[in-house]
Amino acid sequence: MSATMSKDDAHKLIEQLPVNATWEDLMHEIYVRETIEKGMADSQAGNITSVADIRKKYGLPE
């Protein structure tokens, strides 16, 4: 489920892009912002996994 972005938020995001930005640049910025916001929401909801657990799951050294 995607987070809601207001028109004001969208305008601010676009204003931060360089003058010669491409559609791909804009899509990347939207993706990065959405990913960060989802991660923050998961963290606040306690939906986290420790680094130690991830390392153990994939057989990586601690």
C-alpha positions in Angstrom: 0.0 0.0 0.0 1.4 3.4 -1.0 1.6 6.3 1.4 -0.4 9.4 0.5 1.6 12.3 -1.0 0.0 15.7 -1.1 0.3 18.0 -4.0 2.4 20.3 -1.9 4.8 17.4 -1.1 5.0 16.6 -4.8 5.8 20.2 -5.7 8.5 20.4 -3.0 10.1 17.2 -4.4 10.0 18.5 -7.9 11.5 21.8 -6.9 14.5 20.0 -5.4 15.3 18.3 -8.7 17.9 19.9 -11.0 16.6 21.9 -14.0 17.7 19.1 -16.4 16.0 16.3 -14.4 14.4 13.4 -16.3 11.2 11.5 -15.7 13.5 8.7 -14.5 15.1 11.1 -11.9 11.6 12.0 -10.6 10.5 8.4 -10.4 13.7 7.5 -8.5 13.1 10.3 -6.0 9.5 9.2 -5.5 10.6 5.6 -5.0 13.3 6.5 -2.5 11.0 8.7 -0.5 8.2 6.0 -0.5 10.7 3.4 0.6 12.1 5.5 3.5 8.6 6.4 4.6 7.5 2.7 4.6 10.7 1.8 6.6 10.0 4.5 9.1 6.4 3.3 9.5 7.6 -0.3 10.0 10.1 0.8 12.6 7.5 2.8 14.5 5.2 -0.2 14.4 7.9 -2.4 15.8 8.1 -4.5 12.6 11.9 -4.8 12.6 14.5 -7.6 12.5 17.9 -7.3 14.2 21.1 -7.3 12.2 22.2 -10.3 14.1 19.1 -12.2 13.1 19.6 -11.4 9.4 23.2 -12.4 9.6 22.3 -15.7 11.2 19.5 -16.3 8.6 22.0 -15.9 5.7 24.9 -17.6 7.4 27.0 -14.4 7.6 29.6 -13.8 10.3 28.6 -11.5 13.2 
